[in-house]
């Protein structure tokens, strides 16, 4: 049985990955807008290529965070998890004595 601290650290890691994933998505939108604006104002400029590079970097980071989150996700079995021993009815057959 895993200690409680491992479970808490696991939940914290999942929460942080979800939060950073939304940050990466916002950064992709911001830098995409910047790249489009800069390419319209000054096509082929250094600022445009830096914006495109940052879009690529944040895309890779978003994919990495998403894959890590998928790897950490608990598999859905479709049935609830029971931590206690299952309840067994007492046997109706009586042992036969010889």
Contact map, one row per residue, 1 for C-alpha under 8 A:
11100000000000000000000000000000000000000000000000000000000000000000000000000000000000000000000000
11110110000000000000000000000000000000000000000000000000000000000000000000000000000000000000000000
11111110000000000000000000000000000000000000000000000000000000000000000000000000000000000000000000
01111111000000000000000000000000000000000000000000000000000000000000000000000000000000000000000000
00111111100000000000000000000000000000000000000000000000000000000000000000000000000000000000000000
01111111110000000000000000000000000000000000000000000000000000000000000000000000000000000000000000
01111111111000000000000000000000000000000000000000000000000000000000000000000000000000000000000000
00011111111100000000000000000000000000000000000000000000000000000000000000000000000000000000000000
00001111111110000000000000000000000000000000000000000000000000000000000000000000000000000000000000
00000111111111000000000000000000000000000000000000000000000000000000000000000000000000000000000000
00000011111111100000000000000000000000000000000000000000000000000000000000000000000000000000000000
00000001111111110000000000000000000000000000000000000000000000000000000000000000000000000000000000
00000000111111111000000000000000000000000000000000000000000000000000000000000000000000000000000000
00000000011111111100000000000000000000000000000000000000000000000000100100000000000000000000000000
00000000001111111110000000000000000000000000000000000000000000000000000000000000000000000000000000
00000000000111111111000000000000000000000000000000000000000000000000000000000000000000000000000000
00000000000011111111100000000000000000000000000000000000000000001101100000000000000000000000000000
00000000000001111111110000000000000000000000000000000000000000000000100000000000000000000000000000
00000000000000111111111000000000000000000000000000000000000000000000000000000000000000000000000000
00000000000000011111111100000000000000000000000000000000000000001000000000000000000000000000000000
00000000000000001111111110000000000000000000000000000000000001001100000000000000000000000000000000
00000000000000000111111111000000000000000000000000000000000000000000000000000000000000000000000000
00000000000000000011111111100000000000000000000000000000000000000000000000000000000000000000000000
00000000000000000001111111110000000000000000000000000000011011000000000000000000000000000000000000
00000000000000000000111111111000000000000000000000000000011001000000000000000000000000000000000000
00000000000000000000011111111100000000000000000000000000000000000000000000000000000000000000000000
00000000000000000000001111111110000000000000000000000010010000000000000000000000000000000000000000
00000000000000000000000111111111000000000000000000000110011000000000000000000000000000000000000000
00000000000000000000000011111111100000000000000000000000000000000000000000000000000000000000000000
00000000000000000000000001111111110000000000000000000000000000000000000000000000000000000000000000
00000000000000000000000000111111111000000000000000110110000000000000000000000000000000000000000000
00000000000000000000000000011111111100000000000000110010000000000000000000000000000000000000000000
00000000000000000000000000001111111110000000000000000000000000000000000000000000000000000000000000
00000000000000000000000000000111111111000000000100100000000000000000000000000000000000000000000000
00000000000000000000000000000011111111100000001110110000000000000000000000000000000000000000000000
00000000000000000000000000000001111111110000000100000000000000000000000000000000000000000000000000
00000000000000000000000000000000111111111000000000000000000000000000000000000000000000000000000000
00000000000000000000000000000000011111111110101100000000000000000000000000000000000000000000000000
00000000000000000000000000000000001111111111100100000000000000000000000000000000000000000000000000
00000000000000000000000000000000000111111110000000000000000000000000000000000000000000000000000000
00000000000000000000000000000000000011111110000000000000000000000000000000000000000000000000000000
00000000000000000000000000000000000001111111100100000000000000000000000000000000000000000000000000
00000000000000000000000000000000000001111111100100000000000000000000000000000000000000000000000000
00000000000000000000000000000000000000100111110110000000000000000000000000000000000000000000000000
00000000000000000000000000000000000001100111111110000000000000000000000000000000000000000000000000
00000000000000000000000000000000000000000001111111000000000000000000000000000000000000000000000000
00000000000000000000000000000000001001000000111111100000000000000000000000000000000000000000000000
00000000000000000000000000000000011101100111111111110000000000000000000000000000000000000000000000
00000000000000000000000000000000001000000001111111111000000000000000000000000000000000000000000000
00000000000000000000000000000000000000000000011111111100000000000000000000000000000000000000000000
00000000000000000000000000000011011000000000001111111110000000000000000000000000000000000000000000
00000000000000000000000000000011001000000000000111111111000000000000000000000000000000000000000000
00000000000000000000000000000000000000000000000011111111100000000000000000000000000000000000000000
00000000000000000000000000010010000000000000000001111111110000000000000000000000000000000000000000
00000000000000000000000000110011000000000000000000111111111000000000000000000000000000000000000000
00000000000000000000000000000000000000000000000000011111111100000000000000000000000000000000000000
00000000000000000000000000000000000000000000000000001111111110000000000000000000000000000000000000
00000000000000000000000110110000000000000000000000000111111111000000000000000000000000000000000000
00000000000000000000000110010000000000000000000000000011111111100000000000000000000000000000000000
00000000000000000000000000000000000000000000000000000001111111110000000000000000000000000000000000
00000000000000000000000100000000000000000000000000000000111111111000000000000000000000000000000000
00000000000000000000100110000000000000000000000000000000011111111100000000000000000000000000000000
00000000000000000000000000000000000000000000000000000000001111111110000000000000000000000000000000
00000000000000000000000000000000000000000000000000000000000111111111000000000000000000000000000000
00000000000000001001100000000000000000000000000000000000000011111111100000000000000000000000000000
00000000000000001000100000000000000000000000000000000000000001111111110000000000000000000000000000
00000000000000000000000000000000000000000000000000000000000000111111111000000000000000000000000000
00000000000000001000000000000000000000000000000000000000000000011111111100000000000000000000000000
00000000000001001100000000000000000000000000000000000000000000001111111110000000000000000000000000
00000000000000000000000000000000000000000000000000000000000000000111111110000000000000000000000000
00000000000000000000000000000000000000000000000000000000000000000011111110000000000000000000000000
00000000000001000000000000000000000000000000000000000000000000000001111111000000000000000000000000
00000000000000000000000000000000000000000000000000000000000000000000111111100000000000000000000000
00000000000000000000000000000000000000000000000000000000000000000000000111110000000000000000000000
00000000000000000000000000000000000000000000000000000000000000000000000011111000000000000000000000
00000000000000000000000000000000000000000000000000000000000000000000000001111100000000000000000000
00000000000000000000000000000000000000000000000000000000000000000000000000111111000000000000000000
00000000000000000000000000000000000000000000000000000000000000000000000000011111000000000000000000
00000000000000000000000000000000000000000000000000000000000000000000000000001111100000000000000000
00000000000000000000000000000000000000000000000000000000000000000000000000001111110000000000000000
00000000000000000000000000000000000000000000000000000000000000000000000000000011111000000000000000
00000000000000000000000000000000000000000000000000000000000000000000000000000001111111000000000000
00000000000000000000000000000000000000000000000000000000000000000000000000000000111110000000000000
00000000000000000000000000000000000000000000000000000000000000000000000000000000011111000000000000
00000000000000000000000000000000000000000000000000000000000000000000000000000000011111100000000000
00000000000000000000000000000000000000000000000000000000000000000000000000000000010111110000000000
00000000000000000000000000000000000000000000000000000000000000000000000000000000000011111000000000
00000000000000000000000000000000000000000000000000000000000000000000000000000000000001111100000000
00000000000000000000000000000000000000000000000000000000000000000000000000000000000000111110000000
00000000000000000000000000000000000000000000000000000000000000000000000000000000000000011111000000
00000000000000000000000000000000000000000000000000000000000000000000000000000000000000001111110000
00000000000000000000000000000000000000000000000000000000000000000000000000000000000000000111110000
00000000000000000000000000000000000000000000000000000000000000000000000000000000000000000011111000
00000000000000000000000000000000000000000000000000000000000000000000000000000000000000000011111100
00000000000000000000000000000000000000000000000000000000000000000000000000000000000000000000111110
00000000000000000000000000000000000000000000000000000000000000000000000000000000000000000000011111
00000000000000000000000000000000000000000000000000000000000000000000000000000000000000000000001111
00000000000000000000000000000000000000000000000000000000000000000000000000000000000000000000000111
